[in-house]
């Protein structure tokens, strides 16, 4: 097959200025532009694929790896997560994973793109599995940063940032800055946990490192970890932050114990042994995180070069 053959459709995702991943599109199910981004639903070798502004966000085949890795280390680390805030997460899969914890009494999910949420409700049922209708959920269509900055009295046990990557022209780049993380810390309870996706340390090591050091400028405890997501063709980075609780203090037995007591539903990726493994970083990542760099700020925000 040639990419020049007009009967074939291809999704080309640029990872760097000289490197791209190419996916054969079996079927284009939806292509539209919301107020904030271009949204495409495609059928590819990975099954149904959600693409925002030309970048894959998740696929039917392996979205559970990313979403379990994002949600459960933070949720398990907290002694009793009752009040949870999700920023982003339009597919509803992050919400799905949070609601598996029986300790949860309230989840506030804030996403800037209401049109995307409606698309997800209709077309991504395998992702959210009806989670938007759970009575514990309050859905807010708003800019996540403005929502947190306006918060005066509410605080949360766990805050989860399921965000798009910080590209140069995207408002999401201001959700990775020193000023924003200070606001996040303000609305966390004293033993609260915050977790964010932190780009790919393989394709965007400087971006991951800058997010990491920005968090270290705000929180006492910051731990970076990774999960390999096949459809991203790369290891993906995450960072947990707190003023005390440390995921490295949890043994695999304690993780499994907490999951057994709290969890309603099954996990396919995360358990105690996985928990221990994802925090063991390869040498190239440890070296990247070992060279301190200036934090991302509103004046000079971090962003991917492509």
C-alpha positions as CSV (number, residue, x, y, z in Angstrom):
1,X,0.0,0.0,0.0
2,X,1.3,3.5,-0.8
3,X,0.2,6.6,1.1
4,X,-0.1,8.2,-2.3
5,X,-2.8,5.8,-3.4
6,X,-6.1,7.8,-3.2
7,X,-8.2,4.8,-2.1
8,X,-6.4,4.7,1.2
9,X,-6.9,7.1,4.1
10,X,-4.1,7.6,6.6
11,X,-3.7,9.3,10.0
12,X,-0.3,10.8,10.3
13,X,0.8,11.8,13.8
14,X,4.0,13.8,14.2
15,X,5.9,13.0,17.3
16,X,8.9,15.2,16.6
17,X,9.7,17.4,13.6
18,X,11.4,14.4,11.9
19,X,9.3,11.4,13.2
20,X,5.7,10.4,12.6
21,X,3.4,7.5,13.2
22,X,1.1,6.5,10.4
23,X,-2.2,4.6,10.9
24,X,-4.4,3.1,8.2
25,X,-7.9,4.4,8.6
26,X,-10.5,1.6,8.0
27,X,-13.4,4.0,8.5
28,X,-14.0,7.6,9.3
29,X,-17.0,7.7,11.7
30,X,-17.0,11.4,12.6
31,X,-15.1,14.5,11.9
32,X,-16.2,17.8,13.3
33,X,-14.8,20.9,14.9
34,X,-16.0,22.1,18.3
35,X,-15.3,25.6,19.6
36,X,-12.0,24.3,21.0
37,X,-10.7,21.5,18.8
38,X,-11.0,19.2,15.9
39,X,-12.6,15.9,16.9
40,X,-12.3,12.7,14.8
41,X,-13.5,9.2,15.5
42,X,-11.8,6.6,13.4
43,X,-11.7,2.9,13.1
44,X,-8.1,1.6,12.8
45,X,-6.1,-1.5,13.8
46,X,-6.6,-0.4,17.4
47,X,-10.4,-0.4,17.1
48,X,-12.3,2.8,17.7
49,X,-9.8,5.8,18.0
50,X,-10.5,9.3,19.4
51,X,-8.3,11.9,17.8
52,X,-8.1,15.5,18.9
53,X,-6.4,18.1,16.7
54,X,-4.6,15.3,14.9
55,X,-3.3,13.5,18.0
56,X,-4.6,10.2,19.3
57,X,-6.1,10.5,22.8
58,X,-7.1,6.9,23.4
59,X,-8.2,3.8,21.5
60,X,-10.6,1.0,22.2
61,X,-7.8,-1.5,22.3
62,X,-5.8,-0.2,25.1
63,X,-7.3,3.0,26.7
64,X,-7.6,1.0,29.9
65,X,-3.8,1.0,30.3
66,X,-3.6,4.8,30.3
67,X,-6.7,5.4,32.4
68,X,-5.9,2.8,35.1
69,X,-2.3,4.1,35.3
70,X,-3.5,7.7,35.6
71,X,-6.2,7.1,38.3
72,X,-5.4,4.2,40.6
73,X,-1.9,5.0,42.0
74,X,-3.3,8.3,43.3
75,X,-6.6,6.8,44.5
76,X,-4.9,3.9,46.3
77,X,-2.3,6.2,47.9
78,X,-5.0,8.2,49.6
79,X,-6.3,6.6,52.8
80,X,-9.9,7.3,52.1
81,X,-10.6,9.2,48.8
82,X,-14.2,10.6,49.1
83,X,-14.1,13.9,47.2
84,X,-12.5,13.8,43.8
85,X,-11.9,16.4,41.1
86,X,-11.2,15.5,37.5
87,X,-9.9,18.2,35.1
88,X,-10.4,17.1,31.5
89,X,-11.1,13.5,30.8
90,X,-13.7,14.1,28.1
91,X,-14.1,10.4,27.1
92,X,-15.4,9.6,30.6
93,X,-12.9,6.7,31.1
94,X,-11.1,8.5,33.9
95,X,-14.4,9.0,35.6
96,X,-15.2,5.3,35.1
97,X,-12.1,4.3,36.9
98,X,-12.6,6.8,39.8
99,X,-16.1,5.5,40.4
100,X,-14.8,2.0,40.9
101,X,-13.6,3.1,44.4
102,X,-16.4,2.5,46.9
103,X,-15.1,5.2,49.2
104,X,-15.9,7.9,46.6
105,X,-19.0,9.9,47.6
106,X,-18.6,12.8,45.1
107,X,-16.8,13.4,41.8
108,X,-16.7,16.8,40.1
109,X,-15.6,16.5,36.5
110,X,-14.6,19.8,34.7
111,X,-14.1,19.9,31.0
112,X,-13.9,22.9,28.7
113,X,-15.5,21.2,25.7
114,X,-19.2,20.4,26.2
115,X,-19.5,19.4,22.6
116,X,-16.8,16.8,23.0
117,X,-18.6,15.5,26.1
118,X,-21.8,15.0,24.1
119,X,-19.9,13.2,21.4
120,X,-18.4,10.9,24.0
121,X,-21.8,10.2,25.6
122,X,-23.1,9.0,22.3
123,X,-20.2,7.3,20.7
124,X,-17.7,6.3,23.4
125,X,-19.9,4.1,25.6
126,X,-17.2,1.5,25.8
127,X,-15.1,4.1,27.5
128,X,-17.4,5.7,30.0
129,X,-19.9,2.8,30.5
130,X,-22.6,5.1,31.7
131,X,-20.4,6.9,34.3
132,X,-21.8,10.3,33.4
133,X,-25.2,9.2,34.8
134,X,-23.8,8.1,38.2
135,X,-25.5,10.2,41.0
136,X,-22.2,10.9,42.6
137,X,-21.0,12.8,39.5
138,X,-21.3,16.6,38.9
139,X,-20.3,17.6,35.4
140,X,-19.1,21.1,34.9
141,X,-18.5,22.6,31.5
142,X,-15.8,25.2,32.2
143,X,-12.1,26.0,31.8
144,X,-10.4,23.9,34.5
145,X,-8.1,26.6,35.6
146,X,-10.8,29.2,36.0
147,X,-12.9,26.6,37.9
148,X,-10.1,26.0,40.4
149,X,-9.2,29.7,40.7
150,X,-12.8,30.5,41.5
151,X,-13.0,27.8,44.2
152,X,-13.2,29.4,47.6
153,X,-14.4,26.8,50.0
154,X,-14.5,23.3,48.4
155,X,-11.5,21.0,48.8
156,X,-10.7,17.6,47.4
157,X,-8.9,14.4,48.5
158,X,-7.7,13.6,45.0
159,X,-7.3,15.8,41.9
160,X,-6.7,14.1,38.6
161,X,-5.5,16.0,35.5
162,X,-6.4,14.1,32.4
163,X,-5.3,16.8,29.9
164,X,-4.3,17.1,26.3
165,X,-0.6,17.7,25.8
166,X,0.6,21.3,26.2
167,X,0.9,22.5,22.6
168,X,1.9,26.1,21.8
169,X,-1.5,27.3,20.8
170,X,-3.6,25.3,23.2
171,X,-5.1,26.6,26.5
172,X,-4.0,23.4,28.1
173,X,-0.4,24.7,28.3
174,X,-1.6,26.9,31.2
175,X,-2.6,23.8,33.1
176,X,1.0,22.8,33.6
177,X,2.4,26.0,35.1
178,X,3.7,27.0,38.5
179,X,0.9,29.4,39.1
180,X,-1.7,26.8,38.3
181,X,-0.2,24.1,40.5
182,X,-0.2,26.6,43.4
183,X,-3.9,26.9,42.9
184,X,-4.3,23.1,42.8
185,X,-2.4,22.8,46.0
186,X,-4.7,25.4,47.6
187,X,-7.9,23.3,46.9
188,X,-6.3,20.0,48.0
189,X,-7.1,18.7,51.5
190,X,-4.0,18.4,53.8
191,X,-3.4,14.8,52.9
192,X,-4.6,15.2,49.4
193,X,-3.1,13.8,46.2
194,X,-2.7,15.4,42.8
195,X,-1.8,13.4,39.6
196,X,-1.3,14.6,36.1
197,X,-0.4,13.1,32.8
198,X,3.1,14.3,31.9
199,X,3.8,13.5,28.2
200,X,6.1,10.9,26.8
201,X,9.5,10.9,28.4
202,X,10.8,9.2,25.3
203,X,9.6,11.6,22.7
204,X,9.3,14.7,24.9
205,X,11.8,14.2,27.7
206,X,12.3,17.9,28.3
207,X,8.6,18.5,28.5
208,X,8.2,15.7,31.0
209,X,11.1,17.0,33.0
210,X,9.8,20.5,33.1
211,X,6.4,19.4,34.3
212,X,8.2,17.3,37.0
213,X,10.3,20.2,38.2
214,X,7.4,22.6,38.1
215,X,5.5,20.3,40.5
216,X,8.6,20.0,42.7
217,X,8.6,23.8,43.1
218,X,5.1,23.5,44.7
219,X,4.8,20.1,46.4
220,X,7.0,18.4,49.0
221,X,6.6,14.9,47.4
222,X,6.7,14.4,43.6
223,X,7.1,11.0,42.0
224,X,7.3,10.4,38.3
225,X,6.2,7.1,36.8
226,X,5.5,5.5,33.4
227,X,3.3,3.1,31.6
228,X,3.8,1.8,28.1
229,X,0.7,2.4,25.9
230,X,0.9,0.3,22.7
231,X,-1.2,2.6,20.6
232,X,1.0,5.6,21.6
233,X,4.0,3.5,20.6
234,X,5.8,5.0,23.5
235,X,6.1,4.9,27.3
236,X,3.8,7.6,28.8
237,X,4.7,9.7,31.8
238,X,2.6,10.6,34.9
239,X,3.5,12.6,38.1
240,X,1.9,12.2,41.6
241,X,2.3,15.1,44.0
242,X,1.4,15.7,47.7
243,X,2.4,17.3,50.9
244,X,3.1,14.0,52.6
245,X,1.7,10.7,51.2
246,X,4.4,9.0,49.0
247,X,3.6,6.2,46.6
248,X,7.0,4.7,47.2
249,X,6.0,3.8,50.7
250,X,3.3,1.4,49.5
251,X,4.2,-2.2,49.2
252,X,2.6,-4.4,46.6
253,X,0.8,-6.2,49.4
254,X,-0.7,-3.0,50.8
255,X,-1.8,-1.9,47.3
256,X,-3.5,-5.2,46.7
257,X,-5.1,-5.0,50.2
258,X,-6.6,-1.6,49.5
259,X,-7.8,-2.6,46.1
260,X,-9.5,-5.7,47.5
261,X,-11.3,-3.7,50.2
262,X,-12.3,-0.7,48.1
263,X,-12.7,-1.7,44.5
264,X,-15.9,-2.5,42.8
265,X,-15.1,-3.9,39.4
266,X,-12.0,-5.5,37.8
267,X,-8.7,-4.0,36.7
268,X,-6.7,-5.3,33.8
269,X,-3.5,-3.3,34.2
270,X,-2.9,-2.1,37.8
271,X,-2.2,-4.1,40.9
272,X,0.4,-4.2,43.6
273,X,3.2,-5.7,41.5
274,X,2.5,-3.2,38.7
275,X,2.5,-0.3,41.2
276,X,6.1,-1.2,42.3
277,X,7.2,-1.6,38.7
278,X,5.9,1.7,37.2
279,X,8.0,3.8,39.6
280,X,11.2,2.0,38.7
281,X,12.4,4.4,36.0
282,X,15.0,3.5,33.3
283,X,18.4,5.3,33.4
284,X,17.7,7.8,30.6
285,X,14.6,9.0,32.4
286,X,16.4,9.2,35.8
287,X,19.1,11.3,34.1
288,X,16.6,13.6,32.5
289,X,14.9,14.2,35.8
290,X,18.2,14.6,37.6
291,X,19.2,17.8,35.8
292,X,17.1,20.6,37.4
293,X,15.5,23.0,35.0
294,X,13.4,26.2,35.4
295,X,9.7,25.6,36.1
296,X,6.9,26.3,33.6
297,X,5.3,29.6,34.2
298,X,2.4,31.6,32.8
299,X,5.0,33.9,31.2
300,X,7.0,31.0,29.8
301,X,4.8,27.9,29.7
302,X,6.0,24.5,28.7
303,X,4.8,23.2,25.3
304,X,5.5,20.4,22.9
305,X,7.5,21.6,19.9
306,X,5.2,19.9,17.4
